[in-house]
């Protein structure tokens, strides 16, 4: 059972009791790449890095030692719509971990000297990313797909934008976006909900300004619906790589679309992590054309993406595209047999159950759910909704999202 509440300051709280001696906590902020100033691409990601570079009372080394000397771990990530700082410690050290998460988010000072050093680290990260075509192709695809939309931005940003950022710019970004009503603290630990709440309240009293009052933050809705964003294109980029890398994709359902669970199931059938996915069976097992082929459904607040990605020998590129086209055509052409759908539902439910066995993954997932939906869907409800998906619904989702008129292609060769 998951315990949730919203504190008067607006911070959301989610807790799940475990039987482990290890405790997981995460402080998730509803602010990412799409929230950064236009003139500072990469600001959100740079801010995440700078959270570890000094607070009002700790140096970078002291921050690093705070949990590591306890055998614990401290980490963070940035996406297009969120920033998360999270920890793993023994359960007796949970209060120290939660306190540190709040300290980093509310009292970091972003010293200019540390910014100069960290800027070089992030620029090196960008250059490494560019040297990996199987990764950098995702950023280019979304840049083409979303054009001038905020979601076209790369999380890492670019060198030109990063060189403009000053400490005062990060402070302004944090003041505007790192507000309590934009946050969720989530915990998975072998303690009572009451003790977890007491730990969180202690951190709130210590770090959250007493004068703060939550504000209304309307969810942005893309005019015309989640599938209307984006442009259609076919582009080839000559990179002189040893193999071809390719993405076939389009816009898809948002977090708030009723068909999103249907598309999650369809994605799992088509190119999910199982070796029995349609694309893996056709391109790898049957024809030995690729090492990996995946389909990926990503949801945002107002739209989403559905991408099929693979790498192959250049002379096999068109054959791969033809085989993918055949699989998509079949999914659009007729409903899947009920036996296949039943097996797919069972497989997805098994994957979700196994994934939820990770305390860290569950903590991060709870934080995101609270910020996106204001609630965490109980396991029973998830199972019921997935088990209710029909072959006709899968056919409808395939025809809506995978219409050939909507599909774009980006090729690195």
N, C-alpha and C positions, 0 to 999 in steps of 0.2 A: 504494500500500500504506500502511496506517495502522499506526503503531507505538504500542503501549500498554503500560503497566505501573502498578503500585501501589507507591509508596514506603513504607518502614517506618513513617512517621508516619501513613499512611492516605491521603495525597493521591493521587488518581488522575491519570494523565498520558496524553495522547493527542497524537500528532504525525503530520502528513502533509507530505511534501516537495512543494514547488511549484517552478515555474520562474520565478516572479515576483520582482521586486526588492522587492516589498512583503511585509511579514510581518504576520500576524494572530495575536493571542493573546487568550485569554479565561480568566478565573478564575470558574468557576461554583460557586455554593453551593446545596446542596439545602435551601433554606429560603425560604419566601415567605409570602404572606398567611395561609395555613392554620396557620403556625407561630407567629404573633404572639399575645401575651396577649389574652385575651378583652376586657379593659378598655381596650385600646389599638388599636382598629381603625385601620389605616393605618400601623402601626409598621414593618412590613417595607419599605414604599415610602419612608417617611421616613428610615429607616436608609440606604437606597440613596442618597438625596440627600445625607445627612450624611457619607458616605464621602469626599466631595470638599471638606469644610469644615475640614480641618486634620488633620495627623498629628503624631506625636511630634517630627518634625523639619521639616515643611513647612507653610507657610500655605496658605490656599485659592488665592491667586494663584500661589504657587510650584508647586502641584499642577497648575494650569491650564497654566502655562508649560512644565512639564517635557517634554511631548511636542509641544505645539503649536509651540514654537520649533524643533523638528526637522522640522516639516511634517507631524507625525503627528496622531492623533486619539485621544481617550479618552472612553468613554461607559459607560452602565450601564442596566439595566432590572430590573424586578421583575415576577414573575408570581405566581400563587397557590401555586406550589410551588418556585420558584427565584429566586435573585438572581444576576445576572451583571455583572461589570465587564470591559470588553474594550477592546482597543487596535488601532490600525493605524499602522504605522511602516515606514520603510525597513528592510530586513533587517539592516543594520549597526547599527541602533539597537534591535534586539529585546531585548537584555539589559536596557536601560534601561526598556523598556516592561514586561517581566515583573517586574522589580524593583519598579516603581511599583505594579503590580496587587497584589503581596503586601504592600507597604507600606500601601496603602489599606485592605486587608481586615484586616490584623493589628495596625496601629498607629494607626488613626484615633482621635481623642480626643473627638470630638463636643462641641465647646465650646457651653455654654449660650447665649452671645450669638449665635453663628451659628445655633443651633436656633431662636431667637426669630425671626430674619429668614427662615430657610428655611420655617418653618411658614406664614408668610404667602404664600410662593411656591406651596406645595402647596395651600393653601386656594383661591388664585386658580385653580389648575389644576382643582380640583374644581368650582368655579363655572363655568368655561369648559366643562367636560365636561357639566355639567347643561344648558347652553344648546344642546347638540348632541344632539337626540333620537335620531339614527341611531346614536350611540355609547352614550349613557346607558341606552338600552333594554336593552342586553346585561347590565349590572349588575343592573337590576331583574328581568330574567327569571331569572337565576341565583339571586337572593335568594328569589324565589318558589319556584323549582324545588327548591332544596336546603334551604329553611326553616332549621332550626337547625343544619344540617351546617356544618362549618368552611368548605366551599367556597362558602357563600352570601355570604361577605364580599367587598366591593369592594376591589380592589387599592389604590385611592386612600384608602380609609377614609372617615371623616366628620369634620366640623369639630369636633364635640363631643369625639370621641376624640383628635384631634390636639392639641387645646388642653391635654390632660392630660399629654402626654408630656414628660418631663424628660430631660436628658442621661444621668442615672444609669439611667433605664429603658432607653435604647438600649444602654448599656454591658452591662446585664444580658442583654438579648436577644442581643447579639452574642456574649457569653461562652457562652451556652447553645447557640447555633445555628451560629456561624461557626467550627466546629472542623475541623481538617485532614481528618478522616475523612469529612467532609460536603462535600468540595470536589474539583473537577477542574480542572487547568490544561491547556488545549489550545492547540496551536500549528500554524499552517499557514505554512510559510516555505521559502525556497530555501536551506536549510542541511541538514547531515546530522542524523540522529536523535541521534547521540552529542553533537553540539554543542548541540542543543536541550535534551537531558537535562542537560548540564552547566550550562546557563543556569538551568534550573529548580532543580537541586540547590543552586546558589549562593544562590538566593532562599530556599529552604527552610532552609538552614543559618543564614541571616541573620535570618529572621523567625519560624520555627516553633519553639516551645519544645521543647527537647531532651527534656523529661520527658514530653511528650505520647505517649500510646499510644491507638490506635484502639479504639473501643467497638463492640459489636454494635448495629446500628440496624435492627430488623425493619421490613419494609415494611408500612405499615398496610393491612389488607384489610377492605373494607366487608362487614359481615355480610350474607349473602344474595346476594352477587355484584354485579358492576358495574352491572347494569341495575336493581337493586332500589332504589337511592337516588332520592329526589325525590318530589314530589307532582304531581298533575295539576290544572291550573287553566285557566280562561279569564278574562282580565281586560282591561278597557278603561279607559284613563286619559285623561281629557279635559285636554289640555294647551293647547288652542287653537293648535296648530301649523298651518301652511299646508297640510301634507299629512299623510297617515297613515303611520306607521312600524309595522312588524309583525315579530314573531318567532313562528315555529311550531317547536316543538322538544321535546326529551325527553332523558333520560339515555341514555348510550351506553357502548361498551366502554372499558375502562381500557387502560393501557399493557401490561398483562400478560395481556390476553385474546387467545386464539388467533385470534379473528375480526377483530382490529383492522385488519389489512391489507386484508381483504375490504371492510370499511366505508370505508376510505380510498379504495379504487377506486370503490365505490358512490357516495360523496360526490362524487368527481370527475365521474362520469357525470351525476349529478343537478344539481349546481349549482357545479361547480368553476370555476377561472379561465378556462377556454376558452369562447369565445363559442358553441361548439357544444353546451354543456351543455343538458340537457333543459329546465330551468327558464328559462334565458336565451332559448332558441329559442321557447318557448311564451309567456312573458310579455312579452318585449321584441320579438323579431324578428317573431313572427306577429301579436301583438295590440297591440303598442305601448302597454303599460300601465305599464311601469316603465323607469327608467333603469338601475338595477342590481338584480339578484336573485342571492343567493349561498346556498350551503349550506356549513356549517362544522362539521367534526368536531374536537373538542378532547379530548385524552386526559389523564387525571390518574392518580395512583397506584392509586386504588381505584374509579374510575368515569370517566365522560366525558360530553360533551354533543354532541348533533347538532342544529344549529339551521339553520333556513331564514329568511333575513332579506331584507326588501325595503321600499321606500317607494313610495307611489303617491298619486294624487289620491284624496280621501276617497270619492268616489262610485264609484271602481273597486275599492275594498277587497274587497268580497265576491266580485267576479268573479276577482280574483287568488287569493283563498283557494280558490275552487272549482277553478280551473285547477291549483293546487298539489295539491289533494286528488286530482284526476284522475291526475296524474303519479305520486303516491305509491301510489295504488290499482293503477296499471298495474305498478309495480315489485314490488308484493306479489302481484299476480295471476298472473303467468307469467314464466318464465325469459326473459332477454334472448337474442336470436339470437346464435349463436356469433360471427358476423362482427362484430357490435356490440361484444361483449366483447373480441375480439381487438384491435379498433381502440382501445378504451378502455385496455387494458393497454399498448399501444404509446404512447399519448398520455401516460399517467401516467409511464412510464419516461423519456420524453423530457423532461417537466417536471422530474423529479427530477435528471436528468443536468445540465440547464441550471442549475438552482438550485445544484447542488454546484460549479459553476464559480466561485462567489463564495467567496473565501477567508474572508471574515468570517462568512458564513452557515455554512460548513463547520466553522470553529473552534467556533462556538456550538453547532452540532448535535452535534459530537463530545463536547463537555463534557456536554451533556444526556444523551446516550446512555450515557456511562460512569457517570453518577450513577443513571440509571434502570435500566439493564440490566447494568452492570458490564462491558460490551463494546460494540464498534461492529460492527454487521453489515456484512460485506464487500459491495461492490457486486454481486458475482456472486450472493451469497445473496439480496440484495434482488430482483434481477432474476428469479431462479429462483422465489422465493415469489410474486411478482406474476404471473409467467407461468403459475403453477400454479392461480391462482384461476379457478374455473369459474362458469358461469352459474347453476348450482344453488346454489353457495355465496352468490352475490350475492342470489339469491332468498331464501335462508334468512336472511341478514343483514337484508334489507328487512322480512321478516315479523317478525323479533325486535324490531328497533329502531323501525320505522315503523308498528307496530300503531296504528291510530287511537285505541284505548283508552288509549294511553300519551301521545299528543300533547297538549301544552299550547299556549296561544296568549296572547300579550301584544300589545295594540294601543295605540299612542299616537295620539290624534287631536285 
